[in-house]
């Protein structure tokens, strides 16, 4: 058996049924092996599309995402997507072809030092230069991507190895960490929770990665402690759960940010104190002791000192606490947080003339409510409006490029999510800047008849940059005008995708129904006011209670 | 205020393992003022001695280094040590 065939065989053994990629010279033996395999290969139209699709597949299913590219430009085009998976801890295997081992280091055609490029954006990377190294490398890569805190692993395989016959297979994998519960730390956490007056859960994406939503919800329900979530933590409890105050941070809700500033105990669960969440770090949760649950010890005290640090299996830790603690939180504190939630809840206006993005998204969310669905975002104003105004039942229903903030993520991620969740309505909410970053993937929708819907909010601007230039750069609008956008409905039609454009409030209801009723992919183009801003906003350098608000249009 | 720390690392001598360690030290906010690497008496092993200076918590660097797949053991200032399996700090 050749190395390339062996690679595909091991992927099949690991129940990989779908991979995303783009062929080229140095990866041709792998594509030849794929030709006879049971694995479905999705040909994306750019390697960045392939890696984002694999990311969306992984996030929405909890399974390993796999993407394949050739050497040189194929590999460099993957890098943004690999970095995205690294910063959001997504289990991803990126397989790249490399030139023959005897040509490496000679600047041969499509040769680049892919291993060297990978170091800062992977959990691990392996260059395979001899056939005897291949079996161990493949098994190790698959294992590392998924164990502990997940992340991307790059497997760079020279073409001669792909074409060489496997001689011997010896594989040894490290034993996964299965350390016992740290009962001492958990008892300390219990004591802090029982003696605090104003405890608050700060729920992050780690809850989803640990598949611990059920345990977290049970604990939160029992303790009756208010909850704030990060962007990636959205869905860790249902948006409409009574004690959920919403997202914290730069574009968080007032209720969430005020609770963080007032709490005396912050219970961080799979969250990493990202600057977009904390605002001015020195003034973040200033009166609070911190309990920090995280699998990754490197997150402890990285940005905020934690009095109690609990590592290990999050599910078991949360279940232990739920069994041990019998008290419930301070009712007066909870009531005060919920009063803020009511007082500062978002309000939705109806206009017959213009379309307000937040109202539209909230309406879409209501129409989707009882149907299984996944929403993927790109990056910018629309991403924050989705986080603020749409409702999510589960953490895997909301896919957003959180750490890297990569425009162009949404459409390919939706492709991956739809292929992993065939019974779900998958919607990509995008902006007119972001959609152009990977618009070639419309061809992938058509090629495989993938019924992803695209809701395109078009303000003819790079809206978030424009908003910052307005607020913090004295209205000096530098390179944000996109008023020469193409007619997106015609672009969609050119790819064979049905589309519609709306620009007035009167059109919204009917258009959303048509959008959702379509059995095939569909693009709904929505013209919104270029001056619409995302509110509230915590200005840079300010703490989360110093948020500002402007008028909604 | 800058602090100087002495770090001893035992690592597998895999392709790129030295680069990974040095890259991480730089990226996490430390400068290397002394570096020595020798073969170690396990198969394909490396024994690395480093002196680094930085303003950030050295414990964070310690845990970041230990996350590298090739790193087997990290010993910080001869008193904080992690070996082979997670759990000791």
Interface residues (C-beta under 8 A of the other chain):
Chain A: X115 X116 X119 X120 X123 X124 X125 X126 X127 X129 X144 X175 X177 X179 X296 X297 X298 X300 X301 X302 X311
Chain B: X14 X15 X16 X19 X20 X23 X27 X57 X59 X60 X63 X64 X66 X67 X69 X85 X86 X87 X89
